[in-house]
Amino acid sequence: MLTRRTLLKTGVAATATLAMPALAQGRAIRIGYVSPQSGPLSAFSEADAYMIDQFVKAAAKQGLNVEVVVKDSQSNPNKAAEVARELIVRDEVDLICVASTPETTNPVCTIAEAEEIPVISSVAPWQPWFIGQQGNPNDPASWQDFDYAYHFFWGLEDNVSIFLKMWSKIQNNGVIGALWPNDGDGNAWAGPNGMPPAATEVGFDLVDPGRYQNLTDDFSAQINAFKKADAEIFTGIPIPPDFTTFWTQAKQQGFNPKIASVAKALLFPESVQQLGDLGHNLTCEVYWTPTFPFSSSLTGETCADLAAGFEASAQRQWTQPVGFTHALFEVAADAIKRASDPTDGDDLAEAIANTNIDTVVGKIAWGRENLPPFARKNVAKTPLVGGQWRRLNDGAFDLVIVENGNAPIPLSGTLEALH
């Protein structure tokens, strides 16, 4: 099947190719946006509609003629790939932005890279994003960088480090119970670049009962393994509904660790609120809050401004993806402004590669030395700290920053044990 890019490369399309610049003059730059708006990962997309609407308004004020075409991955990698093809072939987008877990980002970026369409990606740790797209993830010598796909977020090394630092603040027996799913995030966390070697190196003992399938409804085997090992630390990277199931069953079956640090599932206030009292003092990674000391390069708004705007519009508590959804479009707008012809994929990809801006999630610039050489071209790292959910008197939860050893983000509380 011929795609738009392959068609334009053929000799029979010479007249269409010659006509493209004239047709492009004055037309809107079309940006495709893919995220999991339904399915078990839908909590990641709660801020999408508001942030995209704000972006279009801000772009118009700056004279940018843009149009955003939104697609739902349905929390399914196959669907993510399908809608990426739709955006390229049917919607003829000039640029794709994609967010939220490797199950969404990776298939979209792989399709865009193959079709030579620039893509800006975020909200997935960089290892499962970069390594997960390689033909042979287990052979570093075979890894290749990308020409059209660019990603910004933190890495497993940052999250693991934050969790280890938090655990060292609470007296415990050093035994960790780990719950990792059979998906991109889980396999990365459980692998040689993830938690096991880092935890072992500093003296922790890790209990790993093996991968489980997402949307599992019975975690008795894992809970029994953790109880048998007397694990006083619990960690994992489940999707939100799976953690609710696990943690409820753990309490029913008498698994009571002193500290629980859970990636992904505990990012969202709604996920914690479903647990009621069982959510108090759970810990997680924190990649954005209203207290972060950054401002938007697009609108000048502070992080607090962005969160307040979302809360007023959505009538619910801010959520961490607010900042990163906005930042995706900050990078997009900045690259479009700098590109001599943003309708040309090569020109726009070059503009993205040369990005160097301060955003609501921190500085975004590719090619920096805080990454291994093989990832520097395509990955830009953003700050990460550790937080703890505190239940308030009215039943709501506040996310308190309790660990900032890896980033200059102010603390707002002291870590407390679960019991």
TORGU-191634 format. One record per residue: residue in one letter; x, y, z of N, C-alpha, C in turn. Coordinates in steps of 0.1 Angstrom, whole numbers, plus 5000, padded with zeros to 4 digits. Layout:
BEGIN
AXYZXYZXYZ
...
//
This chain:
BEGIN
M500849885000500050005000500950125000
L500650214990501450344990501050435001
T501950495008501650605017501950735011
R501650845018501850975013503350995010
R504250955020505650985018506250905007
T505850775006506350694995505850734982
L504650784981504050834968504850954963
L505151044973505851164969507351134964
K507851014967509150984963509250914950
T508150884944508150814931508150914920
G508650874908508750954897507350994892
V506350904893505050934888504351044895
A504851074907504251184915505051314914
A505851324903506651444902505851574901
T504751574894503951694894503351724907
A502851624915502351654928503451714937
T504651654936505751704944506051854941
L506051884928506352024924505252114929
A504052064930502952154935502852174950
M503452084957503352084972503652224978
P504852284975505152404982504052514980
A503552524968502552624966501252594974
L500952464974499752424982499952444997
A501152435001501452445015501352595021
Q501552685011501652825016500352865022
G500452915035499252965041498352865047
R498552735045497652635051498052605065
A497152545073497352515086498452405087
I499352415097500252305100499352195108
R499352075103498551975109499351885119
I498951885131499651815142498651695146
G499151575145498451465150498851445165
Y497851405173498151375187497451245191
V498251155197497851025201498051005215
S497050955223497150915237496150815240
P496250755252495250655256494050715262
Q493050765255491950835260490850735265
S490950605262490050505268490850385272
G490250295279490950175283491650195297
P492450095301493050105315494050205317
L494550275306495550375307494950515306
S493650525306492950655302493250765312
A493650735325493950835334495050925329
F495950875321497050965315496551075306
S495351065301494851155291493751255296
E493551255309492451335315492651485312
A493851535310494051675307494151705293
D494051605284494351625270493451735263
A492151715265491251805258491451955262
Y491651975275491852115280493152165274
M494252085276495552145272495652165257
I495052085249495052105234494252225230
D493152245237492352365234493152495238
Q493852485249494652605253495752625243
F496352515238497452535229496952595216
V495852555211495352615198495152765200
K494552795211494252945214495553025215
A496552965222497853035224498553045210
A498552945202499152945189498553055180
A497253065181496553165172496953305176
K497153325189497553455194498953495189
Q499753395187501153415182501253405167
G500053395160500153395145500453265139
L500453155147500653015142499352955138
N499352915125498152855119498252705121
V497752645132497852505134496452435136
E496452315134495252225136495752105142
V495052055153495351935160494351825157
V494751715152493951595149494151495160
V493151465169493351385180492951245178
K493751145182493351005180493550935194
D492750835196492750755208493350615206
S494450585213495050455212494350345218
Q493250385226492450285234493350195243
S494450245247495450175256495850045249
N495950045236496249915229497349945219
P498549875219499549905210499149895195
N498349795192497949775178497149895173
K496249935182495350055179496250175177
A497250195186498150305185498850315171
A499350195166499950185153498950225142
E497750175144496650195134496350345132
V496150415144495850555143496950635138
A498250595141499350665136499350655120
R499050545115498950535100497850625095
E496750625102495650715098496050855097
L496750905107497251035108498151075096
I498950975092499951005082499350995068
V498550885066498050855052496750935049
R495750935059494450995056494451135060
D494951165072494851305077496051395072
E497051335067498251405061498851505071
V499151455083499651545093501151575089
D501651695094502951735092503851685104
L503251665115503951635128503051555137
I503551465144502851385154503351415168
C502451435178502851435192502151315198
V502851245207502351125213502751115228
A501851065236502151065251501650935257
S502350895268501850805278502050655276
T503050605282503550465283504050415270
P504950325270505550265258504450195249
E503350155255502350085247501650185237
T501750315240501250415230502450475223
T503450515230504550595223505250515213
N505650385216506550315208505950275194
P504650225193504150195180503950315171
V503550425178503350555170504750605165
C505750605173507050655169507650565158
T507450435159508050335150507350365136
I506050385136505350415123505850545117
A505950645126506350785121507750775116
E508650715122510050705118510150635104
A509350525103509350455090508850535078
E507850625081507250705071507850845070
E508950865078509650995078508751115081
I507951095091507151205097507651235110
P508051365113508551405126507551365137
V508051315149507251285160507951325173
I507151385182507651425195506951345205
S507651275214507051175223507451215237
S506551165247506851185261506051095270
V506251105283505551025293505750875291
A507050835289507450695290508950695293
P509350625303510850625306511650595293
W512750665292513450655279513950515275
Q514350435285514850305281513850215274
P512650195279511650115271511250185259
W511350325258511050395246512150365235
F513350395239514450375229514850235226
I515150165237515550025235514349935230
G513149965235512049885230511649895216
Q512249995209511950005194513049945186
Q514049895192515249835185514849695180
G515449665169515149525163515649415172
N516749445179517249345189517549415202
P516549425211516749505223517949445232
N518249315230519249255238520649265232
D520849335221522149355215522449495213
P523049565223523349705222524149745209
A524949655205525849685193524949705180
S523749655181522849665169521949785170
W521949855181520949965183521250085173
Q520250145168520350255159519550375164
D520050495162519250615166518250645155
F517450745157516250775149516550915142
D515950925130516051055123514851145125
Y513651085129512451165129511751155143
A512151065152511551045165512351105176
Y511751195184512451265195511551255208
H512251225219511551185231512051275243
F511251315252511651375264510951325276
F511651285286511151225299512351185307
W512151125318513251075326513450925323
G514450865330514750725327514650635339
L514750515337514550415348515650445359
E516850485355517850515365517450625375
D516650715370516150825378515050775388
N514150705383513050655391513550555402
V514450455397515050365407515850435418
S516550535414517350615424516450685434
I515350745429514450805438513850715448
F513450595443512850495452513850445462
L515050415458516150365467516450475478
K516450595474516650705484515550715494
M514350695490513150705499513250585509
W513550465503513650345512514650355523
S515750425520516850445530516450535541
K515350605540514950695550514050635560
I513550515557512650435566513350315571
Q513350285584513950165589513250045584
N513949955578513349835573514349725572
N513849595568514749485568515449465554
G515249555545515949555532515349455522
V514149395525513549295516512449365508
I512549355494511649425485510749325478
G509449345478508549265470508249345457
A508549285446508349365433507249305425
L506349385420505249345412505349415398
W505749335388506049385375505249315364
P504449395356503649325346504449285333
N503849205325504449165313504049265302
D504649385303504449485293505849565292
G505849665284507049745281507649795294
D506849855302507449915315507849805324
G507049705326507349595336508649525332
N508749485319509949415315511249505316
A511049635314512249725315512649735330
W511649745338511949755353512649635358
A512149515353512649395358514049345352
G514449415341515549385333516849435338
P517949415331519349445335519549595336
N518649675330518849825332517849875342
G517149795349516149835358516449825373
M515449775381515649775395516549675401
P516549545396517249445403518749475406
P519549505395520949525398521249645407
A520449755406520649875414520349845428
A519249775431518849735445519849645451
T520349545444521249455449522649515452
E522949615444524249685446524349755459
V523249805464523249885476522649795488
G522549665486522349575497520849535500
F519949565491518649515492518449375486
D517549295492517149165486515849185479
L515749135467514549155459513749025456
V512449025459511648905456510748935444
D511048865433510348885421509548755417
P508248745419507448625416507148605401
G507748695393507548675378506548775373
R506548785359505648875352504148825353
Y503248925353501848885353501148965342
Q500048925338499348985327498449105332
N498449215325497649335328496249285330
L495549355339494149325342493949195349
T494949145356494749035365493849055376
D493048955380492048985391492348915404
D493448835404493848765416495348765418
F495848835428497248855431497648775443
S496948665447497248595459498648525458
A499048475447500348415446501448515449
Q501348635443502348735446502348775460
I501148795466501048845480501648735489
N501348615486501948505495503448505494
A504048525482505448525480506048645489
F505448755489505948875496505848845511
K504748785515504548755530505648655534
K505848555526506748445530508148505532
A508548595523509848665524509948775534
D508848805540508748915550509249045544
A508749075532509149195525508549315532
E509349405537508949535543508849645534
I509249625521509249725511508449665499
F507549745493506849695481507049795470
T507249745458507349835446506749765434
G506549845424506049785411505649895402
I505149855390504749955380503449905373
P502449875381501149825375500349945369
I499449905360498450005356497450035367
P496850145367496050185378495050085383
P494150025375493249925380493849805386
D495049765382495749645387496249675401
F496749805403497249835417496049835427
T494949895423493749895432493349755436
T493349655426493049515429494149455439
F495449475435496449425443496449475457
W496449605459496549665472495349635481
T494149625476493049585483493149435488
Q493649355479493849215483494949195493
A496049275491497149265500496749305515
K495849405516495449435530494549335535
Q493649275527492749165531493549045535
Q494649015529495448895531496648915541
G496749035547497749065557499149095553
F499249145540500549195536500649345539
N501549385549501649515554503049575554
P503549605542504949665542505049795549
K506249835552506449965559506450085549
I506750055536506750155526506350095513
A505550155505505150115492505450225482
S506250195472506650295462506150235448
V505150295442504550235431504550335419
A505250295408505350385396504050365388
K503750465380502650465370501350475377
A500950365384499550355390499250475399
L500250515407499950615417500250765413
L500250785400500550915395499251005396
F498150945397496851015396496051025408
P495551135412494751145424493551055424
E492851035413491650955412492050815416
S493250765412493650625415493750605430
V494350715437494550705451493250715459
Q492450805454491150825461490250705461
Q490350615451489650495451489950405462
L491150425468491650335479491150385492
G490750505493490350565506491450565516
D491250515528492350525538493550445534
L493350345525494450255521495450335512
G495050455507495950525499496850625507
H496650635520497450735528498850685529
N499850775526501250755527501850665517
L501150625506501750555495502650655488
T503750605482504750695475504850655461
C505350755453505450735439506550835433
E506850825420507650915414506851045411
V507451155410506751285407507551355396
Y506951365385507551435374507051575371
W505951605377505351745376504351775387
T504351885393503351935402503252085400
P502152145405502052295404503152365411
T503852305420504952365427506352365420
F506352295409507652295401507952445397
P509252485398509652625395509952655381
F508952615372509152635357508052715352
S508252775340507152845333507152805318
S505952825312505752785298506452885288
S507152825279507752905268506752955258
L505552895259504452935249503553045254
T503253035267502253125273502753205284
G503953175290504453245301503853195315
E502853105314502253055326503152975335
T503052995348503752905357503052775358
C503752675365503152545367501852565375
A501852655385500652675393499552735385
D499852825376498852875367498252765358
L499052685353498552575344497552485352
A497952445364497152355372495852425376
A495952545380494652625384493752635372
G494252655360493452665348492752535345
F493452425347492852295344491852255355
E492152285367491152255378489852335376
A489952465372488752545370487952495359
S488652445348487852395337487252255339
A488152165345487752025346486951995359
Q486952095368486352075381486851945388
R488151925387488751815394490251845396
Q490851765405492251795409493251785397
W494251865398495351865387495851725387
T496551685376497151555374498451575367
Q499451495370500851515365500951535350
P500151465342500351485327499951625322
V499251705331498951845327500251915321
G501351905329502551965325503151915312
F503151775311503851715300503051725287
T501751725288500951745276501151885271
H501151985280501452125276502852135270
A503852065276505252075271505352015257
L504651905254504751855241504351965230
F503352045233502952145223503852265224
E504552285236505552395236506652355226
V507152235227508252195218507752195203
A506552155201505952155187505952295182
A505352395190505252535185506652595183
D507552565192508952615190509552565177
A509452435175510052385162509352435150
I508052455150507352505138507852645135
K508052725146508452865144509852875138
R510752775142512052785137512352715124
A511452625120511552555107511352645095
S512252645085512052725073510752685066
D510552555066509252505059508752385068
P507852415077507352315087506552205080
T506152225067505452115060506452015054
D507752045055508751955050509251865062
G509051735061509451655072510851665077
D511751665067513251675070513551805077
D512951915072513252045078512752055092
L511452005094510852015107511651925117
A512051805113512751715121514051775126
E514751845117515951915120515752025131
A514652095129514252205139514052135153
I513352025153513051955166514451915172
A515351855164516651815169517351925175
N517252055170517952165175517252245187
T516152185192515452245203516352275215
N516152385221516752425234515952525240
I514952485248513952575254513752535269
D513352635276512852615290511352605290
T510852495295509352465294508852445309
V507552415309506952395322507352265329
V508152175322508752055328510252065329
G510752185326512252205327512852225313
K514152225312514852245300514752125291
I514352145278514352035268515352065257
A516351985256517351995246517951865244
W518051825231518551695228520151705226
G520851595228522251595226523051625238
R522451625250523151655263523851535268
E524851565277525651455282525151385294
N523951405298523351335310522651205306
L522951155294522451035288523650955282
P523550825281524550745273524650795259
P525850785253526050835239524950785229
F524550655230523750605220522350665221
A521950725232520550785233520550935232
R521651005231521651145232520951215221
K521051165209520451225197518951235199
N518351135205516851125204516151145218
V516951155229516251155242516751285249
A515851355256516151465265515551435278
K516351445289515851415302515251535309
T514251505317513551605326513651565340
P513451655350513651625364512651525370
L513051455380512151365387512451375402
V511451375410511551365425510651265430
G510551245443509751145450508651215458
G507451155458506351215465505551115473
Q504751165483503951075491502551135492
W501551045490500151095491499651095505
R499151215509498551235522497051255521
R496351175529494851195529494551305538
L493751405533493351515541492051485548
N491651585557490451565565489151545557
D489151615545487951605537487951485528
G488951395529488951275521489851295508
A490151415504491051445493492451405496
F493251395486494751365488495651475483
D496651495490497751595486498951515483
L499651555472500951485469502051575474
V502751525484503851595491505251555485
I506051645482507451615477508251585489
V508851455490509551415502511051375498
E511351365485512751335481513151415469
N514151485470514651575459516151565456
G516751445460518151435458518651445444
N517751425434518251425420517851545412
A517051635418516651755411516351865421
P516551995416516452105425514952155426
I514052055431512652085433512452095448
P511852205453511652215468510852105474
L511352065486510551965494509352035500
S508351955502507152005509506651925521
G507451825524507151735535508251635538
T508051555549508951455553508351315551
L509151225546508651085544508151025557
E507050955556506450885567506250735564
A506450645573506150505571504650475570
L504250365564502850325563502350285577
H503150235585502750195599503950185608
//
